Amino acid sequence: MTYRNTLIERSRQFESEHDEPAVLDYLQLRNRQCLYAWQMKRAEYALASVRQGSHTGNAAERPPV
């Protein structure tokens, strides 16, 4: 078997194992978008609270001058 034929056979095997995903209907698409937006807001809130905690923590750790 030549190298070209080997590549063709491997690509056929890959295509047969990895079918195209089903097309999402409108509601599924909107649901995924809403979940993604919620996750991003949650991550931003967590990051902001960590930053805010580090600012107040640094001020509390400083010795009085």
DSSP file (Angstrom, degrees, kcal/mol; ACC not computed):
  #  RESIDUE AA STRUCTURE BP1 BP2  ACC     N-H-->O    O-->H-N    N-H-->O    O-->H-N    TCO  KAPPA ALPHA  PHI   PSI    X-CA   Y-CA   Z-CA
    1    1 A M              0   0    0      0, 0.0     2,-0.1     0, 0.0     0, 0.0   0.000 360.0 360.0 360.0 133.4    0.0    0.0    0.0
    2    2 A T     >  -     0   0    0      1,-0.1     4,-2.1     4,-0.0     5,-0.1  -0.304 360.0-109.0 -79.3 166.7    1.4    3.4   -0.9
    3    3 A Y  H  > S+     0   0    0      1,-0.2     4,-2.4     2,-0.2     5,-0.2   0.896 119.5  53.6 -61.6 -41.1    1.6    6.3    1.4
    4    4 A R  H  > S+     0   0    0      1,-0.2     4,-2.3     2,-0.2    -1,-0.2   0.928 109.2  47.5 -60.9 -46.5   -1.2    8.1   -0.5
    5    5 A N  H  > S+     0   0    0      1,-0.2     4,-2.5     2,-0.2    -1,-0.2   0.868 109.6  54.0 -64.7 -36.0   -3.5    5.1   -0.1
    6    6 A T  H  X S+     0   0    0     -4,-2.1     4,-2.5     2,-0.2    -1,-0.2   0.927 109.7  47.3 -63.1 -44.4   -2.7    4.9    3.5
    7    7 A L  H  X S+     0   0    0     -4,-2.4     4,-2.4     2,-0.2    -2,-0.2   0.903 111.5  50.8 -63.5 -41.1   -3.6    8.5    4.1
    8    8 A I  H  X S+     0   0    0     -4,-2.3     4,-2.0     2,-0.2    -2,-0.2   0.918 111.6  47.8 -62.1 -43.8   -6.8    8.1    2.1
    9    9 A E  H  X S+     0   0    0     -4,-2.5     4,-2.2     2,-0.2    -2,-0.2   0.909 111.8  49.4 -65.6 -42.1   -7.8    5.1    4.2
   10   10 A R  H  X S+     0   0    0     -4,-2.5     4,-2.5     1,-0.2    -1,-0.2   0.904 110.1  50.8 -64.5 -40.3   -7.0    6.8    7.5
   11   11 A S  H  X S+     0   0    0     -4,-2.4     4,-2.5     2,-0.2    -1,-0.2   0.878 109.4  51.3 -66.1 -35.6   -9.1    9.9    6.4
   12   12 A R  H  X S+     0   0    0     -4,-2.0     4,-2.2     2,-0.2    -2,-0.2   0.919 110.5  48.7 -64.8 -42.7  -12.0    7.6    5.6
   13   13 A Q  H  X S+     0   0    0     -4,-2.2     4,-1.8     2,-0.2    -2,-0.2   0.918 112.1  48.9 -63.0 -42.9  -11.8    5.9    9.0
   14   14 A F  H  X S+     0   0    0     -4,-2.5     4,-2.1     1,-0.2    -2,-0.2   0.924 111.6  49.1 -62.7 -44.5  -11.6    9.3   10.7
   15   15 A E  H  < S+     0   0    0     -4,-2.5    -1,-0.2     1,-0.2    -2,-0.2   0.872 110.9  49.9 -64.2 -37.2  -14.6   10.6    8.8
   16   16 A S  H  < S+     0   0    0     -4,-2.2     3,-0.3     1,-0.2    -1,-0.2   0.840 115.1  43.6 -72.0 -30.7  -16.7    7.5    9.5
   17   17 A E  H  < S+     0   0    0     -4,-1.8     2,-0.6     1,-0.2    -2,-0.2   0.767 116.1  48.2 -82.3 -26.8  -15.9    7.7   13.3
   18   18 A H  S  < S-     0   0    0     -4,-2.1    -1,-0.2    -5,-0.2    -2,-0.0  -0.730  76.5-174.8-119.5  80.5  -16.4   11.5   13.5
   19   19 A D        -     0   0    0     -2,-0.6    -3,-0.1    -3,-0.3     3,-0.1  -0.272  38.7 -87.4 -68.6 159.9  -19.7   12.4   11.9
   20   20 A E        -     0   0    0      1,-0.1    -1,-0.1    -5,-0.1     3,-0.1  -0.424  51.3-104.6 -65.7 142.1  -20.8   16.0   11.5
   21   21 A P        -     0   0    0      0, 0.0    -1,-0.1     0, 0.0     2,-0.1  -0.338  41.1 -96.6 -66.8 151.4  -22.6   17.3   14.5
   22   22 A A        -     0   0    0      1,-0.1     2,-0.2    -3,-0.1    -3,-0.0  -0.397  43.8-103.2 -67.0 144.3  -26.4   17.6   14.1
   23   23 A V        -     0   0    0     -3,-0.1     2,-0.2    -2,-0.1    -1,-0.1  -0.509  37.7-124.4 -70.4 132.9  -27.5   21.1   13.2
   24   24 A L        -     0   0    0     -2,-0.2     2,-0.1     1,-0.1    -1,-0.1  -0.543  17.9-130.6 -78.8 141.0  -28.9   22.9   16.3
   25   25 A D     >  -     0   0    0     -2,-0.2     4,-2.3     1,-0.1     5,-0.2  -0.357  35.6 -94.0 -80.3 175.0  -32.4   24.3   16.1
   26   26 A Y  H  > S+     0   0    0      1,-0.2     4,-2.6     2,-0.2     5,-0.2   0.890 123.3  49.4 -60.2 -43.9  -33.0   27.9   17.2
   27   27 A L  H  > S+     0   0    0      1,-0.2     4,-2.4     2,-0.2    -1,-0.2   0.897 111.3  48.9 -65.7 -40.4  -34.0   27.1   20.8
   28   28 A Q  H  > S+     0   0    0      2,-0.2     4,-2.3     1,-0.2    -1,-0.2   0.908 112.4  49.4 -64.1 -40.9  -30.9   24.8   21.3
   29   29 A L  H  X S+     0   0    0     -4,-2.3     4,-2.3     2,-0.2    -2,-0.2   0.935 112.7  46.2 -63.9 -46.7  -28.7   27.5   19.9
   30   30 A R  H  X S+     0   0    0     -4,-2.6     4,-2.6     1,-0.2    -2,-0.2   0.884 111.1  53.5 -63.8 -38.3  -30.2   30.3   22.1
   31   31 A N  H  X S+     0   0    0     -4,-2.4     4,-2.5    -5,-0.2    -1,-0.2   0.922 109.9  46.9 -63.2 -43.8  -30.0   28.0   25.2
   32   32 A R  H  X S+     0   0    0     -4,-2.3     4,-2.4     2,-0.2    -2,-0.2   0.900 112.5  50.2 -64.3 -40.1  -26.3   27.4   24.6
   33   33 A Q  H  X S+     0   0    0     -4,-2.3     4,-2.5     2,-0.2    -2,-0.2   0.911 111.6  48.0 -64.7 -41.6  -25.7   31.1   24.1
   34   34 A C  H  X S+     0   0    0     -4,-2.6     4,-2.4     2,-0.2    -2,-0.2   0.907 112.0  49.3 -65.3 -42.3  -27.5   31.9   27.3
   35   35 A L  H  X S+     0   0    0     -4,-2.5     4,-2.4     2,-0.2    -2,-0.2   0.906 111.8  49.1 -63.2 -40.9  -25.6   29.3   29.2
   36   36 A Y  H  X S+     0   0    0     -4,-2.4     4,-2.3     2,-0.2    -2,-0.2   0.924 111.2  49.0 -64.5 -44.1  -22.3   30.6   27.9
   37   37 A A  H  X S+     0   0    0     -4,-2.5     4,-2.4     1,-0.2    -2,-0.2   0.903 111.3  50.3 -62.1 -40.9  -23.2   34.2   28.8
   38   38 A W  H  X S+     0   0    0     -4,-2.4     4,-2.4     1,-0.2    -1,-0.2   0.919 110.1  49.8 -63.2 -43.7  -24.2   33.1   32.3
   39   39 A Q  H  X S+     0   0    0     -4,-2.4     4,-2.3     1,-0.2    -2,-0.2   0.892 110.9  50.0 -62.8 -39.5  -20.9   31.2   32.7
   40   40 A M  H  X S+     0   0    0     -4,-2.3     4,-2.5     2,-0.2    -2,-0.2   0.916 111.3  47.8 -66.5 -42.5  -18.9   34.3   31.5
   41   41 A K  H  X S+     0   0    0     -4,-2.4     4,-2.4     2,-0.2    -2,-0.2   0.898 112.0  50.7 -64.0 -39.2  -20.8   36.6   34.0
   42   42 A R  H  X S+     0   0    0     -4,-2.4     4,-2.4     2,-0.2    -2,-0.2   0.911 111.4  47.6 -63.8 -42.8  -20.2   34.1   36.8
   43   43 A A  H  X S+     0   0    0     -4,-2.3     4,-2.4     2,-0.2    -2,-0.2   0.903 112.0  49.8 -65.7 -41.1  -16.4   33.9   36.0
   44   44 A E  H  X S+     0   0    0     -4,-2.5     4,-2.6     2,-0.2    -2,-0.2   0.904 111.1  49.5 -64.4 -40.4  -16.2   37.7   35.8
   45   45 A Y  H  X S+     0   0    0     -4,-2.4     4,-2.5     2,-0.2    -2,-0.2   0.920 111.6  48.3 -63.9 -43.9  -18.0   38.1   39.1
   46   46 A A  H  X S+     0   0    0     -4,-2.4     4,-2.0     1,-0.2    -2,-0.2   0.908 112.9  48.4 -63.1 -41.5  -15.6   35.5   40.7
   47   47 A L  H  X S+     0   0    0     -4,-2.4     4,-2.4     1,-0.2    -2,-0.2   0.906 111.7  49.5 -65.5 -41.5  -12.6   37.3   39.3
   48   48 A A  H  X S+     0   0    0     -4,-2.6     4,-2.6     1,-0.2    -2,-0.2   0.894 110.6  49.9 -65.7 -39.4  -13.8   40.7   40.5
   49   49 A S  H  X S+     0   0    0     -4,-2.5     4,-2.2     2,-0.2    -1,-0.2   0.867 110.8  49.7 -69.0 -34.0  -14.5   39.3   44.0
   50   50 A V  H  X S+     0   0    0     -4,-2.0     4,-2.1     2,-0.2    -2,-0.2   0.918 112.6  47.4 -67.7 -42.8  -11.0   37.8   44.1
   51   51 A R  H  X S+     0   0    0     -4,-2.4     4,-1.9     2,-0.2    -2,-0.2   0.916 113.0  48.3 -64.0 -42.1   -9.5   41.1   43.0
   52   52 A Q  H  X S+     0   0    0     -4,-2.6     4,-2.0     1,-0.2     5,-0.2   0.893 111.2  50.8 -65.9 -39.5  -11.5   43.0   45.5
   53   53 A G  H  X S+     0   0    0     -4,-2.2     4,-2.1     1,-0.2    -1,-0.2   0.856 108.5  51.8 -65.7 -35.1  -10.5   40.6   48.3
   54   54 A S  H  X S+     0   0    0     -4,-2.1     4,-2.1     2,-0.2    -1,-0.2   0.859 108.5  51.4 -72.0 -33.8   -6.8   41.0   47.4
   55   55 A H  H  X S+     0   0    0     -4,-1.9     4,-1.6     2,-0.2    -2,-0.2   0.936 115.0  40.9 -67.5 -44.9   -7.0   44.8   47.6
   56   56 A T  H  X S+     0   0    0     -4,-2.0     4,-1.8     1,-0.2    -2,-0.2   0.854 114.1  54.5 -71.4 -32.9   -8.6   44.8   51.0
   57   57 A G  H  X S+     0   0    0     -4,-2.1     4,-1.5    -5,-0.2    -2,-0.2   0.889 106.8  50.5 -66.8 -38.9   -6.3   41.9   52.2
   58   58 A N  H  X S+     0   0    0     -4,-2.1     4,-0.9     1,-0.2    -1,-0.2   0.897 109.9  49.8 -66.1 -39.5   -3.2   43.9   51.2
   59   59 A A  H  < S+     0   0    0     -4,-1.6     3,-0.4     1,-0.2    -1,-0.2   0.881 110.7  50.1 -67.2 -36.4   -4.4   47.0   53.1
   60   60 A A  H  < S+     0   0    0     -4,-1.8    -1,-0.2     1,-0.2    -2,-0.2   0.800 108.9  52.6 -71.7 -28.0   -5.1   44.9   56.2
   61   61 A E  H  < S+     0   0    0     -4,-1.5    -1,-0.2    -5,-0.1    -2,-0.2   0.658  86.2 100.8 -82.9 -15.9   -1.7   43.2   56.1
   62   62 A R  S  < S-     0   0    0     -4,-0.9     3,-0.1    -3,-0.4    -3,-0.0  -0.475  76.5-122.5 -72.3 137.5    0.3   46.5   55.9
   63   63 A P        -     0   0    0      0, 0.0     2,-0.1     0, 0.0    -1,-0.1  -0.512  34.6 -99.1 -74.8 148.1    1.8   47.6   59.2
   64   64 A P              0   0    0      0, 0.0     0, 0.0     0, 0.0     0, 0.0  -0.411 360.0 360.0 -68.0 143.1    0.7   51.0   60.4
   65   65 A V              0   0    0     -2,-0.1    -3,-0.0    -3,-0.1     0, 0.0   0.418 360.0 360.0-100.8 360.0    3.2   53.8   59.7
